[in-house]
Amino acid sequence: MKGILTVLPDGHYEVKSFATDLTRNNVAVYGVFIGTHTGPGGPVPPTGLAPALTMSMSCSLEGDKIVHMTKIWHAGLAMKELGWA
């Protein structure tokens, strides 16, 4: 995700829900990523589009380290809303 901030320089997350499962050492996050395609480096010149892309993430922890992360989002819809597909 770090590289996407070149293409969407105002990109940021809005966390809508955050939950912890201490028994299983997991956290779950639901949020929205918002960013405007104004920067260079995308598959097409900047479109100026700024979709709100929903995502969910689950992280497994060992101590204070993330050992596994699953991110769920609709990549095809994201490409379409950014004007890339």
N, C-alpha and C positions, 0 to 999 in steps of 0.2 A: 504494500500500500504506500510505502514511502515515495516510490517513483511517481505515483499518480498525482502527487502534489506539484509536480512540474507542469503537468497538463491542466490540472484543476487547482491553481495556487491558493484559492480561498477555501479549499476542501476542509470539511470538519464533520465530526460525528455529533449527533444529538442522541444521548442514551435515553431510551424510553422505559427500559426495565432492566434490572440487574438482580440476580439471585445467586446465592451461595448454597452449596451442598457440602457441609463439613464432613459428613460421613464418607462421601466418595471423593473428596478433595477436588470438586469441580465448581466452576462458576459459569453462569449463562448470562448472556447479554443480548438484548434486542434493541436495535437503534436504527437511525436514519443517517446516511452519508449524503451530504449536500456539497456540491461544488460546481463552479462555473467554468466551462471549457474556454479559457482565455489564453492559456499558455501554449508554448510550442511543444512539439514532440508527439502529438496524437497521430492517429492514422489519417486524419484529414486536417486541414487548417482549422483554427479555432472557430467554433460554431456559435459561441456566446450562450449556449443552452446550459441550464442549471437544474437538472433533475434532482429529485429527492429519492434516493435509492435505499430501500429497506434491506436490512440484513440481520442475521442472528449468528451468534458465536458461542461455542462451548469450549472451555479450556480446562484441561486436566493439570493438576499441580502436584509437584513433589517438593515439599518445603515451600520456599518462596519462588520457585522456578516453574515456568510453564513447560510441560513436557509433551503436550499434544494440544493442538488447536484445530477445531473444525469451524469453518465459516460457511454460512449458507446465504447465498444471494442469487438473484437471477441475472447472470452475466449478459445474456442475450437482450434482455429488456434494458439493462444499463446501456449497452452499446446503441440500441435504438433511440433511447431517450437523449443520449448525447449527440445524436446525429451521425454516428459512426457506422451504422448498418442500415 
